[in-house]
Amino acid sequence: MAETSADTTTEQLPFPLPRATGCPFDPPPALRTLQADKPLSRVRIWDGTSPWLVTRYDHLRTLLGDPRISADASRPGYPHRNAGGKATDSVRRTFLTMDDPEHARLRRMVTAPFAIKKVEALRPSIQKTTDALIDTMLAGPRPADLVEALALPLPSLVICELLGVPYEDHDLFQRNTKVIVRRTSTPEEVLAAQTTLTDYLDDLLSTKRTRPGTDLLSALATERVNTGQMTQGEAAKTGVLMLGAGHETTANMITLGTLALLQHPDQLALLRDTDDPRAVAAAVEELLRYLTITHSGRRRTALADIEIDGQVIRAGDGVVLAGDIANRDPEAFPDPYRLDITRNARHHVAFGYGVHQCLGQPLARIELQVAFSTLHSRVPTLQLACEMDQLEFKHDGIVYGVYKLPITW
């Protein structure tokens, strides 16, 4: 007989769980145990509530594709990531935390620039920017910080050009984004950061409504806001979402992916010595799977009773879908704790799954392909300039990574 949402047969673990010392690339070991022994279980989050935690790959994909699972952060029972997230999720909503048809209405207004053919056309520009940043790094002092030299400016420059945001304002949006994605930020800090970014994008949209360019924000201003299809407030919040997601996640993947390759020299050699774009693309997919930097889980609420794996998730229950451990599921990826850039990992869930999967994933893939292949082919002697235990990892962030990565060559 299926167990219900009232099941209390096991002690509820606090979530998120700690990673093991000395294993910075692996999900917390307790998640591995849960995946093997109790793949659908209750955990306790910051506010004392007990959402379901989903750890198996097939369960995660099933639930993320189920219309009875809601992404609407304003619903009772929604398992907010922290107090700051709860303070902003309901009042500054974007299509990321909406259900259809509202989600589809807003998302389709910004999908065209992120289509595969459109972003593939940006590859030469991304390559040029990457080469210029590496030129500057090589001409500068050693050791260098890869975060500041390449990982952060590359996606920031790209998303600024795509959106039509002046790059000279990068300190403003990078600083405030860091506040938003830090789990320890207070509600007041997150609200202030959100307000600063929303006001900034609102002012920019006001300018573009009368003096448009050829960028995405100009298109939103003239084709959507001016025609009444979207309010300026909706456009500003959408801009904040794309600006933040467009640089924060990719920057951390470039940094953490480089560190993982440096710690796996056999895999680094395979990437460095190939000029096959298919091999580079496969390496990026495996790094996305292996690292899964969005490590605090996709958050949802059940709209109806759902039975899965002998359990019943009741209507109104919160659900946390842990992509990091799902991407280490041996049923989906043989020998999942081994980094193998030759494997076919394209079916990973690092970008989510279903209607809410990451809008910008085609752009992120190209940025990562260019960054990893160019960095390691141009700087074949690249190495870490400190001991691993001296690095500060972003355990306190919604997005995982390292704050600084000292490198030399």
C-alpha positions in Angstrom: 0.0 0.0 0.0 1.3 3.5 -0.9 2.6 5.6 2.0 0.9 9.0 2.3 2.3 12.5 2.9 1.9 12.0 6.6 4.7 9.3 6.5 7.1 9.9 9.4 8.8 6.5 9.3 12.3 8.1 8.9 13.9 11.0 10.5 13.8 14.1 8.3 17.2 15.3 7.3 17.9 19.0 7.1 18.1 20.2 3.5 20.4 21.3 1.8 22.8 18.7 3.0 26.6 19.2 3.5 29.1 17.9 0.9 31.9 15.6 2.1 35.2 17.3 3.0 37.7 16.7 0.2 34.9 15.8 -2.4 33.9 19.3 -3.7 32.6 18.0 -7.1 30.3 15.3 -5.6 26.8 15.9 -4.2 26.4 15.3 -0.5 26.9 11.7 0.4 23.5 11.6 2.3 21.8 12.2 -1.1 23.5 9.2 -2.5 22.3 7.1 0.4 18.7 8.4 0.0 18.8 7.7 -3.7 19.7 4.1 -3.1 17.5 3.4 0.0 14.6 5.9 0.0 14.6 7.9 -3.3 11.4 9.8 -2.4 11.5 11.1 1.2 10.7 14.0 3.4 13.4 16.6 4.3 13.3 19.6 6.6 14.1 23.0 5.1 15.0 26.4 6.6 11.4 27.4 7.7 10.6 24.1 9.4 8.4 22.7 6.6 8.9 19.2 5.2 8.7 19.0 1.4 9.4 15.8 -0.5 12.9 15.3 -1.9 13.2 13.6 -5.2 16.6 12.0 -5.9 16.2 9.6 -8.8 16.6 10.6 -12.4 13.4 8.9 -13.7 11.3 10.3 -10.9 12.6 13.8 -11.4 11.9 13.7 -15.1 8.4 12.2 -14.6 7.4 14.9 -12.0 8.9 17.8 -13.9 6.9 16.7 -16.9 3.7 16.3 -14.9 1.1 19.2 -15.2 0.0 18.4 -11.7 3.3 19.8 -10.4 3.3 23.6 -10.1 6.2 26.1 -10.3 4.0 28.9 -9.0 6.0 30.3 -6.0 2.9 32.1 -4.7 1.1 28.9 -3.9 0.8 27.7 -0.2 3.2 24.9 0.4 5.8 26.1 -2.1 9.3 25.2 -0.6 11.1 28.5 -1.0 14.9 28.2 -0.9 15.4 30.7 1.9 13.8 33.7 3.6 15.1 36.1 1.0 13.6 34.0 -1.8 10.2 33.8 0.0 10.2 37.6 0.4 10.7 38.1 -3.3 9.1 35.1 -5.1 5.6 36.2 -4.6 6.0 39.9 -5.3 8.6 39.9 -8.1 7.4 37.0 -10.1 8.9 36.0 -13.5 7.9 33.2 -15.9 10.4 31.0 -14.0 7.9 30.8 -11.1 4.6 30.8 -13.0 2.4 28.1 -14.5 0.9 28.0 -18.0 -0.8 29.9 -19.6 0.9 32.9 -17.9 4.3 31.2 -18.0 4.0 30.4 -21.7 2.7 33.9 -22.6 5.7 35.7 -21.1 8.3 33.1 -22.0 7.5 33.0 -25.7 8.1 36.7 -25.9 11.8 36.2 -25.3 12.5 32.8 -26.9 13.5 33.9 -30.4 16.9 35.3 -29.6 17.8 32.0 -27.8 16.9 29.7 -30.6 19.8 27.4 -31.6 20.4 29.0 -35.0 20.3 32.5 -33.6 22.9 31.7 -30.8 25.0 29.7 -33.2 25.4 32.8 -35.2 27.0 34.4 -32.1 29.8 31.9 -32.0 32.3 34.0 -33.9 31.7 37.0 -31.6 31.9 34.8 -28.5 35.2 33.3 -29.9 36.6 36.8 -30.5 35.7 37.9 -27.0 37.2 34.8 -25.4 40.4 35.3 -27.3 40.7 38.9 -26.3 40.1 38.0 -22.6 42.8 35.3 -22.8 45.2 37.7 -24.5 44.7 40.1 -21.6 45.2 37.4 -19.1 48.4 36.1 -20.7 49.8 39.6 -20.8 49.1 40.2 -17.2 50.6 39.0 -13.9 50.7 35.5 -12.6 49.0 34.0 -10.9 45.7 35.2 -12.3 42.2 34.7 -11.0 40.2 32.8 -13.7 36.9 34.2 -12.3 37.9 37.8 -13.0 40.0 37.1 -16.1 37.6 35.0 -18.1 34.8 33.2 -16.3 32.8 36.2 -15.2 33.5 38.8 -18.0 32.8 36.4 -20.9 29.1 35.6 -20.2 28.6 39.1 -18.8 29.8 40.7 -22.1 27.7 38.3 -24.2 24.5 38.7 -22.3 24.9 42.5 -22.1 25.3 42.7 -25.9 22.3 40.4 -26.4 20.1 42.3 -24.1 21.4 45.8 -24.8 22.7 46.5 -21.3 25.8 48.7 -21.1 28.7 46.5 -19.9 30.2 49.4 -18.0 27.3 48.8 -15.5 28.5 45.3 -14.9 29.6 45.9 -11.3 26.0 47.0 -10.4 24.3 43.9 -11.8 27.0 41.4 -10.7 27.1 42.8 -7.2 23.3 42.6 -6.8 23.0 39.2 -8.4 25.5 37.8 -5.9 23.2 39.1 -3.1 20.2 37.4 -4.7 21.8 34.0 -5.1 23.4 33.9 -1.7 21.4 31.6 0.6 22.4 33.6 3.7 21.1 37.0 2.4 18.3 38.5 4.5 14.9 39.3 3.0 15.7 42.9 3.3 19.0 42.5 1.3 17.4 40.4 -1.4 14.5 42.9 -1.8 16.9 45.8 -2.0 19.0 44.0 -4.6 15.9 43.0 -6.6 14.6 46.6 -6.5 17.9 48.0 -7.6 18.1 45.7 -10.6 14.4 46.1 -11.5 14.6 49.9 -11.4 17.8 49.8 -13.5 16.1 47.7 -16.2 12.9 49.8 -16.0 14.9 53.0 -16.7 16.7 51.2 -19.6 13.4 50.1 -21.1 12.0 53.6 -20.9 14.9 54.8 -23.0 14.5 52.0 -25.5 10.8 52.6 -26.0 11.6 55.9 -27.7 15.2 55.2 -28.8 15.4 51.5 -29.6 18.4 49.6 -30.8 18.7 46.1 -32.3 18.9 44.2 -28.9 16.4 42.1 -27.0 15.3 44.7 -24.6 14.6 47.1 -27.4 12.5 44.5 -29.1 10.5 43.9 -25.8 10.1 47.7 -25.4 8.8 48.4 -28.9 7.1 45.1 -29.9 5.7 44.0 -26.6 5.4 46.9 -24.2 4.4 49.6 -26.7 1.8 47.3 -28.1 0.3 46.4 -24.8 1.2 42.7 -24.9 3.4 43.0 -21.9 3.7 45.6 -19.1 6.9 47.5 -18.6 7.1 46.0 -15.2 6.9 42.5 -16.6 9.6 43.3 -19.2 11.8 44.8 -16.5 11.5 41.7 -14.3 12.1 39.4 -17.3 15.2 41.5 -18.0 16.5 41.0 -14.5 16.0 37.3 -14.8 17.9 37.0 -18.1 20.7 39.3 -17.0 21.3 37.4 -13.8 20.9 33.9 -15.2 22.9 34.9 -18.3 26.1 35.5 -16.4 26.0 33.9 -13.0 25.5 30.3 -14.0 27.8 30.2 -16.9 30.6 32.0 -15.0 30.4 29.3 -12.3 30.4 26.5 -14.8 33.5 27.9 -16.6 35.4 28.2 -13.2 34.3 24.9 -11.6 34.6 23.0 -14.9 38.2 24.2 -15.4 39.0 23.1 -11.8 37.4 19.7 -12.4 39.5 19.2 -15.6 42.7 20.3 -13.8 41.9 17.6 -11.2 41.3 15.0 -13.9 44.4 15.4 -16.2 43.5 12.4 -18.4 40.1 14.1 -19.2 41.8 17.5 -19.7 44.3 15.9 -22.2 41.4 14.5 -24.2 39.7 17.9 -24.4 42.9 19.8 -25.0 44.1 17.6 -27.8 40.9 17.4 -29.9 39.8 19.8 -32.7 36.5 17.9 -33.1 33.6 20.1 -32.2 31.5 17.1 -31.4 34.0 15.9 -28.9 34.1 19.4 -27.3 30.3 19.5 -27.2 30.3 16.0 -25.5 32.8 17.2 -22.9 30.6 20.2 -22.1 27.5 17.9 -21.6 29.5 15.7 -19.3 30.8 18.6 -17.2 27.3 19.9 -16.9 26.1 16.5 -15.7 29.0 15.9 -13.4 28.9 19.3 -11.7 25.2 20.4 -11.8 25.9 23.7 -10.3 22.2 24.5 -9.6 22.6 22.4 -6.5 19.6 23.4 -4.3 17.0 21.6 -6.3 14.0 22.7 -8.5 11.1 23.8 -6.3 7.5 22.8 -7.0 4.1 22.3 -5.3 1.7 19.4 -6.0 -1.7 20.4 -7.4 -3.2 17.0 -6.9 -2.4 13.7 -5.3 0.4 12.0 -7.2 1.5 8.4 -6.5 5.1 7.6 -7.3 7.4 4.8 -6.1 4.9 3.6 -3.6 4.4 7.0 -2.1 1.6 9.6 -2.4 2.5 13.2 -2.7 -0.6 15.0 -1.6 -2.1 18.1 -3.2 -0.4 21.1 -1.5 2.8 19.3 -0.6 6.1 21.0 -1.5 8.5 19.1 -3.7 12.3 19.6 -4.1 13.7 17.9 -7.2 17.5 17.4 -6.7 19.1 17.5 -10.1 22.6 17.2 -8.8 22.0 13.7 -7.4 19.7 12.8 -10.3 22.6 13.4 -12.6 24.6 10.8 -10.6 21.9 8.2 -10.8 23.6 4.9 -11.9 20.3 3.8 -13.7 20.7 6.8 -16.0 24.5 7.2 -16.2 26.7 4.1 -15.7 29.6 4.7 -13.3 28.1 8.2 -12.6 30.8 9.3 -10.1 33.5 9.2 -12.8 34.1 12.2 -15.0 34.2 10.8 -18.6 34.0 13.4 -21.3 33.6 10.7 -23.9 30.3 9.5 -22.6 26.9 10.5 -24.0 25.5 12.7 -21.2 23.2 14.8 -23.4 20.1 13.5 -21.4 21.3 15.1 -18.2 19.0 17.4 -16.3 21.4 20.2 -15.4 19.1 22.6 -17.3 16.0 21.2 -15.8 13.3 19.3 -17.8 9.9 20.0 -19.2 8.3 23.3 -20.0 10.5 25.2 -17.5 13.8 23.9 -18.7 16.4 26.7 -19.0 15.6 29.1 -21.8 19.3 30.1 -22.3 20.8 26.6 -22.6 21.8 26.9 -26.3 23.7 30.1 -25.5 25.3 28.6 -22.4 26.4 25.5 -24.3 28.2 27.6 -27.0 29.9 29.8 -24.4 31.1 26.8 -22.5 32.3 25.0 -25.7 34.3 28.1 -26.8 35.6 28.8 -23.3 36.9 25.3 -22.4 38.3 24.5 -25.9 40.0 27.9 -26.3 41.4 28.2 -22.8 43.0 24.8 -22.8 44.3 24.8 -26.4 45.8 28.2 -26.0 47.2 27.7 -22.5 48.2 24.0 -22.5 50.3 24.4 -19.3 47.5 25.9 -17.3 47.6 24.7 -13.6 46.1 25.6 -10.3 48.2 28.1 -8.4 47.2 27.0 -4.9 46.3 23.9 -3.0 42.7 22.6 -3.3 42.0 23.1 0.4 42.8 26.8 0.0 39.8 27.3 -2.4 36.6 28.8 -1.0 33.6 27.0 -2.5 30.1 28.5 -2.8 28.4 26.2 -0.3 26.2 29.2 0.7 25.0 29.9 -2.8 22.0 28.8 -4.9 24.5 28.3 -7.7 27.7 26.3 -6.8 31.2 27.2 -7.7 34.3 28.8 -6.3 34.8 32.5 -5.4 38.3 32.7 -6.8 40.4 30.3 -8.9 44.1 31.2 -8.8 45.8 29.8 -11.9 49.2 30.0 -13.5 50.9 28.6 -16.6 
